[in-house]
Structure formats: structure tokens, C-alpha cells
Amino acid sequence: MIVAGEASGDLHGGSLAEQLRQLAPGRPLVGIGGAKMAAAGVQLLENVDNLAVMGFVEVLAHIPKHWALLRTLRERMHEGRVGLVVLIDYPGFNLKLAAAAKEAGVPVLYYVTPQVWAWGAGRLAKIAEVVTKAAPILPFEEKLLRDHGVDAEFVGHPLLDRALELPTREAARAQLGIAPDRPLLALFPGSREQEIARHLEDFVATGEELRRRIPELQVVVSVASTIQLDAARVPFPMVRGASFPLLRAADAAMCKSGTTTLEAAVAGCPLVVAYRTNALTYAIARRVVKIPHIGLVNVVAGREVAREFVQDALNPRDVADELQRLIDPRSVRRADVVRGLEAVRARLGTPGAAGRVARLALGIAK
């Protein structure tokens, strides 16, 4: 049983399922995921499109659905129909499921472990209690987990698998129909409706501000496969489901906090990190988050490689100032960021994460 709670988890789950199919073709796969997992042969018990929410406040409305789903999965495990549970991120739900699995005598492999280094240190004892094996994807997570009694093995970041055949800048621009000889800014406002609602206006305003300063600038908006954007709100061309080619084509990017910032590092695209959330959610987060940066690219680097613009600091003029320096091919600032991104990519391990996790899974499955 492979359980992902959102689109990024579905992507990782799909790659894992493909590897499991190759290594153990007769073993049935069920789970919670989306199109990628379904295409890889996983029988979906629930679709992630119905589950993905974020923020302390927003989650409250979804609690009844999550409890009902947890009951269904618990029953399946107690019926003896599950030989292994593979959890992918989504800790609020998945740690409860891990506890239910232990109660049912089912081993648990946690792939893309909870970000306890950021705000969930209290969960470390729980993870050690209910998780059979952890497969973290960030380099510093293995030691942290091991130090707290979790059997953990760093497997490398799955983004590296997707980046094995990155196009050149020229090929990416040709693929996307983008002029080869003009500077390009890529906007990544988010993959959830909540993120779009809070980010899109400021992201668009930043692009317009830069267009005033650099008239020849091209601006393109990346649209996640899970989102429908009203063209009336976006005065720029939109590209769907092509984040890596767009990052390779771009001279700079404005990214909401999350995995996209690591995609930019792997693609070698200088970026800024921008994020705004519900005011109450942010107030709570400020009390519980224990790290100085929110962008994953900066967390992995251990310093601020990419400037962060969070909450009220997300001001289009200020963001445009930084992006203008990043777009300039001769600027010292751009060169510094590019070197920092190269170091981040080196820390993410080597390609082959899904295969390593599949072998771990088959090694502990009943």
C-alpha cells in the first residue's frame, strides 16, 4: 500500500511503483495517489486531488474525510491484505496510518520523511516508535533520524531522476516556443488553489514591474497540472506541466516556497523564494518553525542562497530589484547564486532514488 497525500507525493509514488513493477511484477499495489500512481499500476483507493490542503487553519475542514479514510485503510490492514505500507510525506495523516499499521502488525517504510528539522521535532519519538524503516531524501535527515532511534537510509533526491535528461537552454526554449535571444523570467506561483489565491496577484505584479524596467523581457507562468488559471488574471503566456524545461529556458525564476526551489537548483536557474499564507497560520508557524529559512534550496545549502520574500515582505518592487540583478548575465549577484545552486545540487545525492526505495520496500515487505 503506497500512500501519498498530494501531487508531489503522487509523482514520487508513481516512480516507486514503476520500479516495484520491474522488480516484483506479480505483487499487487494499492494506495492513495493520483494520475502518476494510477498509470504505474496502483489501484487507487482515494485520489490526492480530494485531499491536498495546507496550513493549520485550512486543514480543519478536511478532518472528517481524513478520519473516514483512515478507518478504511485500518480495516484493510487488519484483514491481512497488506504486506507493507509505504508512506510518502503528508505526516499529519501518514503518522496516524503508521501507528495503525504497527497495531495491525504491518511493516512501514517512510519515503520522503516528515520535515521534523523544521517544526516537528516532537514527532521524532513517534517516528521511531511506528516506522520500520525511513528513506529520507535530504542529506542531513539520515543522521537526525538515526540519532533519535529511527532506522534511516538516505536514498538521494528523486528530482535527480527527473533531471537526467535536462534539455539545454536553447532546446528548452525551442520546445516551449520561447524566443531564443530575449531574457526570460519564469513565475511559479504554486500548485494548490490556496497558493494561487495568495500569490498570483503579486507574482504577476512583479513580472509587470520587471517588464517596465526591461522592455524586451519575456515572462512565462508555470501552471501545475492540478490548477486551472483564469487567463483574464494572467497577462503572460502560461506553460502547463513543464517545470524543468521552463527553468532551463529561464534566466531567472520567482518560485513559491517548496520543491520548485530545488528544481531550480537542479536546473541551475537563479531564483527568489516568495511565500504568503493565512495570517493565523503564519503566526502559529513563527512560533513552531525552528529554522531560519523556509525555501528548501536554502535549507539544503545551510544559508540563504536565494533571497526569501515572506508575508508582508512579498512586495513586487523589492522582488523585482533582486530579480533584475539575477537576470543580468554580468552581475556578481547572479554569479554568486549560480555557484550556490551548484553546491545544493551536489548535496542531493545521485540519481536512482526510486530504485533504491523499491529494493528497501521488497526487503521488508511481509
Buried (B, 14 or more C-beta within 10 A) or exposed (E): BBBBBBBBBBBBBBBBBBBBBEEBEEEEBBBBBBBBBBEBBBEBBBBBEEBBBBBBBBBEEBEEEBEEBBEEBBEBBBEEEBBBBBBBBBBBBBBBBBBBBBEBEBBBBBBBBBBBBBBBEEBBEBBBEBBBBBBBBBBBBBEBBBEBEBEBBBBBBBBBBBBEEBBEBEEBBBBBEBEEEEBBBBBBBBBBEBBBEBBBBBBBBBBBBBBEEBEEBBBBBBBBEBBEBEEEEBEBEEBEEBBBBBBBBBBBBBBBBBBBBBBBBBBBBBBBBBBBBBEEBBEBBEEEBEEEBBBBBBBBBBEBBBBBBBBEEBBBEBBBBBBBBBBBEEBEBBEBBBEBBEBBBEBBBEBBBBBBBBEBBBEBBE
